[in-house]
Amino acid sequence: MAGIRCISSTMVQAETHKAWTQRVELTPWDLNLFAVGPVQKGLLFPRPKPSPEKEIENTLIQHLKASLAHTLDYFPPLAGRLATNEHDDDTISFCIDCNNAGALFIHAEADGVTISDIVKPVYVPSIVHSFFPLNGVKNYEGFSNPLLGVQVTELMDGVFVGCTINHSVVDGSSFWHFFNSWSEISRGSIHLSKLPVFQRSFLHSINYPIRIPRSYAEQFHEEFILPPNLKERVFHFTKQSIAKLKERANAEVGTNSISSLQALLSHIWRSVIRNKNLDPNEEMIFYMLIGARARLRDLPKQYFGNAVKSESVKMKAKELQEKGVGDIAWQMNRMIATQTEEEFKKVLESWIASPKVIKMAMMSSNVLIASSSPRFNMYGNDFGWGKPIAARSGPANKFDGKLTLFPGAEEGSIDIEACILSETLHVMANDQEFMDTVTIELIG
């Protein structure tokens, strides 16, 4: 498959510089992510029609740049940079300086690549990672690098819009709030339907800026080497298949509380463990990201920043093989039920007392983590020439056991992009119990 050719690279600034958002303080949720990579998600679109070669370069690209500049008026942190403040008590604090330094915009071309080349292979082709800007840049490098990067890549019959945003600035909800807003403005909206909220006054016990010992910065650097045999595969589950899993899980434990997603995640966890060569007594860990917006009363739904924490379910390998989907899903369900407002506040206050960052080395071979959400509005993003065909993620924060959740293209369906060792994915493809629930999508 051919490579990527960069046509142009520019910085896009907000149309008007809003002085009232000159500084946005970082919270424990934001600071916790300094050592890892950004959020990288992108959408594959059909090529606009008619599509002479110069039309995309002279019309579409200029339109996307202009609409991005307008969108940045509403999201000034994304045109800024991270900043450090030093204090007399030998501490430091961090914020977003909304200085309108600009967001990176790359126009590229994937010579000879078609939509089918991206969506039809069993495994996600490696060229997809080249559709994203700022690869390899960690969040703590946002002091000198853009906090937002956009890459619009032309395919022979399609366009991929890849977006990279510093993870210390956004979580998944804020990422898609921006993406949805950009497409809304690109379609011609003058005013946004959902304005972002930047103030950090939702937790009264936190004093801003959060002052941290200087030694905190020593945690940022990490050498993390990915195994060379990692592959990514997108498993597609229809609404009907998910409903059957949910019904089965609830019936197994005599409840109606287990959700569709809990049943689905239990199902894929069992298959991954069943198809690895593991010590039966080894402890397996499944991390789930729990959102705060619906749990903290003072936190607006349009809050812009990170507002999630991770919690885990732990089981031995032999338990995961012996128990049914219902038992595993029930443990997930009970864990999520304990995530109250009080628990969220305790975690934030505990972090301030003992600051530490997440590191990729924590993601060992016994860990699976589910990121993103099928509830995010991905397929409603129409920039003016049609809705997307597929969603994909970039290379950031990938390891053996990373599951990225997307809504499927048809309502009620879910796609799970599984980043797992190739030998495990190969065996899973022959796991009849698992594959009976998977639908092979025919796109294009």
C-alpha positions in Angstrom: 0.0 0.0 0.0 1.3 3.4 -0.9 2.4 6.0 1.7 1.3 9.4 2.8 2.3 12.6 1.0 2.1 15.9 2.9 0.7 18.7 0.6 0.7 21.5 3.2 1.1 22.1 6.9 -0.1 25.3 8.5 -1.2 26.8 11.9 -4.8 27.8 12.2 -5.7 30.4 14.8 -9.0 31.4 16.3 -10.7 34.2 14.3 -11.1 36.4 17.4 -8.9 36.1 20.5 -11.1 35.9 23.6 -9.3 37.6 26.5 -11.7 36.2 29.1 -10.3 32.7 28.7 -6.6 33.6 28.9 -5.9 30.9 31.5 -7.6 27.6 32.2 -6.4 25.7 35.3 -5.7 22.0 35.1 -7.4 19.6 37.4 -6.2 16.3 39.0 -8.0 14.5 36.2 -5.9 16.5 33.6 -2.6 16.4 35.4 -2.9 12.6 35.9 -2.5 12.1 32.1 0.7 14.1 31.5 2.9 11.1 30.8 0.7 9.3 28.2 -0.3 10.2 24.7 -3.2 12.3 23.2 -6.7 11.3 22.2 -6.7 10.3 18.5 -9.9 9.6 16.6 -10.8 10.1 13.0 -13.7 9.6 10.6 -13.6 8.2 7.0 -15.9 10.0 4.6 -16.8 9.5 0.9 -15.1 11.9 -1.4 -17.1 15.0 -2.1 -18.8 15.1 -5.6 -17.9 16.4 -8.1 -14.3 16.0 -7.2 -11.8 17.4 -9.6 -8.3 17.3 -8.1 -8.1 21.1 -7.5 -11.5 21.2 -5.9 -10.4 19.5 -2.6 -7.2 21.6 -2.5 -8.7 24.9 -3.3 -12.2 24.6 -1.9 -12.7 21.9 0.7 -9.4 22.5 2.5 -9.9 26.2 2.7 -13.4 25.7 3.9 -12.3 23.3 6.6 -9.6 25.7 7.7 -12.0 28.6 7.9 -14.6 26.6 9.8 -11.9 25.3 12.2 -10.8 28.9 12.9 -14.4 29.9 13.7 -14.8 26.8 15.9 -11.6 27.7 17.9 -13.4 31.0 18.9 -15.6 28.8 21.1 -12.7 26.5 22.2 -9.8 28.8 22.9 -7.8 26.2 24.9 -7.3 24.2 21.8 -5.5 27.1 20.1 -3.2 27.5 23.2 -0.3 25.8 24.9 0.4 24.3 28.3 2.2 26.7 30.7 4.1 26.3 34.0 4.1 28.6 36.9 6.7 28.4 39.6 5.9 29.3 43.2 8.0 30.5 46.2 7.4 27.4 48.2 9.3 25.2 45.8 6.2 24.0 44.0 4.9 24.3 40.4 1.5 24.5 38.9 0.2 24.0 35.4 -2.5 25.6 33.2 -3.6 26.1 29.6 -2.4 29.5 28.3 -5.1 30.4 25.7 -2.6 32.5 23.7 -4.0 31.7 20.3 -0.7 30.2 19.2 -2.8 28.0 16.9 -3.7 24.5 16.0 -1.8 22.4 13.5 -3.6 21.7 10.2 -2.1 19.2 7.7 -3.4 18.5 4.2 -2.1 15.1 3.0 -2.7 12.6 0.3 -2.6 8.8 0.4 -1.6 7.9 -3.1 -3.4 5.0 -4.6 -5.4 4.2 -1.4 -9.1 3.6 -1.5 -11.9 3.3 1.1 -11.9 -0.5 0.6 -8.2 -0.6 1.4 -9.1 0.8 4.8 -12.3 -0.9 5.8 -12.2 -4.4 4.1 -9.0 -6.0 5.5 -9.4 -8.3 8.5 -6.8 -6.2 10.4 -6.7 -2.4 10.5 -3.9 -1.5 8.0 -0.9 0.3 9.5 -1.3 3.2 7.1 -4.3 4.4 9.2 -1.9 5.5 11.9 -0.4 7.9 9.3 -3.7 9.6 9.0 -3.2 11.3 12.3 -0.9 14.3 13.2 1.4 14.7 16.2 2.2 11.0 16.5 4.6 10.2 19.3 4.0 13.5 21.1 3.2 13.0 24.8 0.8 15.3 26.7 3.5 16.9 28.8 5.1 18.2 25.5 2.1 20.5 25.0 4.2 23.3 26.3 5.9 23.7 22.9 3.6 21.6 20.7 0.1 22.3 19.5 -2.7 21.0 21.8 -4.8 20.2 18.7 -3.7 18.8 15.4 -6.0 18.0 12.4 -5.0 16.0 9.3 -7.2 15.9 6.3 -6.0 13.0 4.1 -7.3 12.5 0.5 -7.9 9.0 -0.6 -8.7 8.0 -4.2 -12.5 7.8 -3.4 -12.6 9.2 0.1 -11.4 11.7 2.7 -10.1 10.9 6.2 -10.4 13.6 8.9 -8.0 12.6 11.7 -7.9 14.6 14.9 -5.3 14.6 17.7 -6.0 16.5 21.0 -3.8 16.6 24.1 -5.3 14.3 26.6 -4.5 16.6 29.5 -6.9 19.1 27.8 -9.8 16.7 26.8 -11.4 13.4 27.6 -13.6 11.6 25.1 -16.7 13.6 25.8 -14.8 16.9 25.3 -13.0 15.6 22.2 -16.4 14.8 20.5 -17.9 18.0 21.7 -15.3 19.8 19.8 -15.5 17.5 16.7 -19.3 17.8 16.6 -19.1 21.6 17.0 -16.6 21.8 14.1 -18.8 19.8 11.8 -21.8 21.9 12.9 -20.1 25.1 12.0 -18.7 23.6 8.8 -22.3 22.9 7.7 -23.2 26.5 8.1 -24.3 27.0 11.7 -23.7 30.5 13.0 -24.0 29.7 16.7 -23.2 26.4 18.5 -26.1 24.4 19.9 -23.9 23.3 22.9 -21.4 25.8 24.3 -18.4 24.5 26.2 -17.9 25.4 29.9 -14.4 26.0 31.1 -14.6 27.2 34.7 -13.1 24.9 37.3 -15.2 25.8 40.4 -17.2 22.6 40.5 -15.4 21.2 43.5 -15.1 23.7 46.3 -12.4 21.9 48.3 -9.9 22.3 45.5 -7.8 25.5 45.6 -6.5 26.6 42.2 -3.9 26.6 40.9 -3.0 23.1 42.3 0.5 23.4 43.6 2.7 20.3 43.1 6.2 19.5 44.3 8.8 20.1 41.6 9.7 16.4 41.8 6.3 15.7 40.1 7.9 16.5 36.7 10.3 13.6 37.1 7.4 11.2 36.5 6.7 12.4 33.0 9.5 10.5 31.1 9.0 6.8 30.4 10.5 4.3 28.1 7.7 2.0 26.9 8.4 -0.5 24.1 5.4 -2.0 22.3 5.6 -5.7 21.3 6.2 -5.9 17.6 3.4 -8.4 16.9 0.4 -6.1 17.9 -2.5 -6.0 15.5 -5.8 -4.2 15.5 -9.1 -5.6 14.4 -12.6 -4.0 14.4 -15.3 -6.4 15.6 -18.8 -5.4 14.6 -21.8 -6.3 16.8 -25.3 -5.6 15.5 -28.1 -4.3 17.7 -29.8 -7.7 17.6 -26.6 -9.6 18.6 -26.0 -7.2 21.5 -29.7 -7.6 22.6 -29.2 -11.4 22.7 -26.1 -11.1 24.8 -27.8 -8.7 27.2 -30.8 -11.0 27.6 -28.5 -14.0 28.2 -26.4 -12.2 30.8 -29.4 -11.0 32.8 -31.0 -14.4 32.6 -27.9 -16.2 33.9 -27.9 -14.2 37.1 -31.6 -13.5 37.5 -31.6 -9.7 37.1 -32.5 -7.0 34.5 -29.9 -4.6 35.6 -27.0 -5.6 33.3 -26.6 -3.2 30.4 -25.9 -4.0 26.8 -22.3 -2.7 27.1 -21.6 -4.6 30.2 -22.7 -7.8 28.6 -20.7 -7.1 25.5 -17.5 -6.2 27.3 -17.8 -9.4 29.4 -18.2 -11.4 26.3 -15.1 -10.1 24.6 -13.0 -10.3 27.9 -13.9 -14.0 28.2 -12.8 -14.6 24.6 -9.5 -12.8 25.0 -8.6 -14.8 28.2 -9.9 -18.1 26.7 -7.5 -17.7 23.8 -4.4 -16.7 25.7 -2.0 -19.2 27.2 -2.3 -18.1 30.8 -1.7 -19.5 34.3 -5.2 -20.3 35.6 -4.5 -18.6 38.8 -3.1 -15.4 37.3 -5.2 -12.3 38.2 -6.8 -10.6 35.2 -7.8 -6.9 35.4 -10.5 -5.1 33.3 -10.4 -1.3 33.5 -13.5 0.7 32.8 -13.6 4.5 32.5 -16.4 6.0 34.6 -17.7 9.4 33.7 -18.2 12.2 36.3 -20.6 14.5 34.4 -23.6 12.5 35.4 -22.4 12.0 38.9 -21.1 15.3 40.2 -24.0 17.7 40.7 -22.0 20.9 40.2 -20.3 19.6 37.0 -22.0 20.9 33.8 -22.6 18.4 31.1 -20.8 20.7 28.7 -17.8 20.9 31.0 -14.7 21.0 28.8 -11.8 19.0 30.2 -11.2 15.5 31.7 -14.0 14.2 33.9 -13.4 10.5 34.2 -11.7 8.0 36.4 -10.8 4.4 35.9 -12.0 1.5 38.0 -11.4 -2.2 37.7 -12.9 -5.6 38.0 -10.4 -8.4 38.9 -10.8 -12.1 38.4 -8.5 -15.1 38.0 -8.0 -16.5 34.5 -9.7 -19.8 35.4 -12.8 -17.9 36.8 -13.2 -16.0 33.5 -13.1 -19.3 31.6 -15.5 -21.1 34.0 -18.1 -18.3 34.6 -20.7 -17.2 32.2 -21.2 -13.8 30.7 -23.8 -12.9 33.3 -21.5 -13.5 36.3 -18.7 -11.3 34.9 -21.1 -8.6 33.7 -22.7 -8.6 37.1 -19.4 -7.8 38.7 -18.9 -4.9 36.3 -22.4 -3.7 37.1 -21.9 -3.8 40.9 -18.5 -2.0 40.5 -20.1 0.8 38.5 -23.0 1.2 41.0 -20.4 2.1 43.7 -19.2 5.1 41.7 -20.9 7.9 43.7 -20.3 11.6 43.9 -18.5 11.0 47.2 -16.2 8.4 45.6 -15.2 10.8 42.9 -14.4 13.6 45.4 -12.3 11.3 47.5 -10.2 10.3 44.4 -9.6 14.0 43.5 -8.6 15.0 47.1 -6.4 11.9 47.4 -4.6 12.8 44.2 -3.8 16.3 45.4 -2.4 14.8 48.6 -0.2 12.4 46.6 0.2 13.4 42.9 1.1 10.7 40.5 0.7 10.1 36.8 -0.6 7.2 34.7 2.2 5.4 32.8 1.9 3.0 29.9 4.1 0.5 31.8 1.1 -0.1 34.1 -0.6 -1.8 31.2 0.8 -5.3 31.6 -0.2 -8.5 29.8 -3.0 -9.2 32.3 -4.8 -5.9 31.7 -7.7 -5.0 29.3 -9.0 -1.5 29.2 -12.1 -0.2 27.5 -11.8 3.4 26.3 -14.0 5.8 24.3 -17.8 5.1 24.2 -20.5 4.0 21.8 -22.6 6.8 23.1 -20.4 9.5 21.5 -21.9 11.1 18.4 -19.5 10.1 15.6 -21.8 9.3 12.7 -23.7 12.6 13.0 -20.6 14.5 11.9 -21.4 15.9 8.5 -19.0 18.7 7.3 -21.2 19.5 4.4 -20.7 16.7 1.9 -22.2 13.6 3.7 -22.0 11.4 6.8 -19.0 9.2 7.7 -18.5 5.7 6.6 -16.3 4.4 9.5 -14.4 5.6 12.6 -10.8 4.6 13.5 -8.3 5.6 16.2 -4.6 6.6 16.0 -1.5 4.9 17.5 -1.4 6.8 20.8 -1.8 4.8 24.0 -2.0 1.4 22.3 -0.9 -1.8 24.0 -1.8 -5.5 24.2 -5.3 -5.3 25.6 -6.6 -1.8 24.5 -10.2 -1.9 23.4 -11.6 1.2 21.7 -15.4 1.5 21.6 -17.2 3.1 18.7 -20.9 3.3 17.8 -21.6 1.3 14.6 -22.7 3.0 11.5 -26.3 1.6 11.9 -28.2 2.6 15.0 -27.8 0.4 18.0 -24.7 -1.4 16.7 -21.3 -1.2 18.4 -17.8 -1.6 16.9 -14.9 -2.7 19.2 -11.4 -1.9 17.9 -9.3 -4.5 19.7 -5.5 -3.9 19.9 -4.1 -7.3 20.9 -1.2 -9.6 20.1 -1.7 -11.1 16.6 -1.5 -14.7 17.8 -4.4 -14.0 20.2 -6.5 -12.3 17.5 -5.8 -15.3 15.2 -7.2 -17.8 17.7 -10.1 -15.6 18.5 -11.1 -15.7 14.9 -11.6 -19.4 15.3 -13.5 -19.1 18.7 -17.0 -20.1 17.5 -18.8 -18.9 20.7 -17.3 -15.4 20.2 -17.4 -15.1 16.4 -21.1 -16.2 16.3 -21.9 -12.8 17.7 -19.7 -10.9 15.3 -21.0 -9.6 12.0 -18.6 -9.1 9.0 -19.4 -5.7 7.6 -19.5 -5.2 3.8 -18.8 -1.5 3.2 -18.4 -0.1 -0.3 
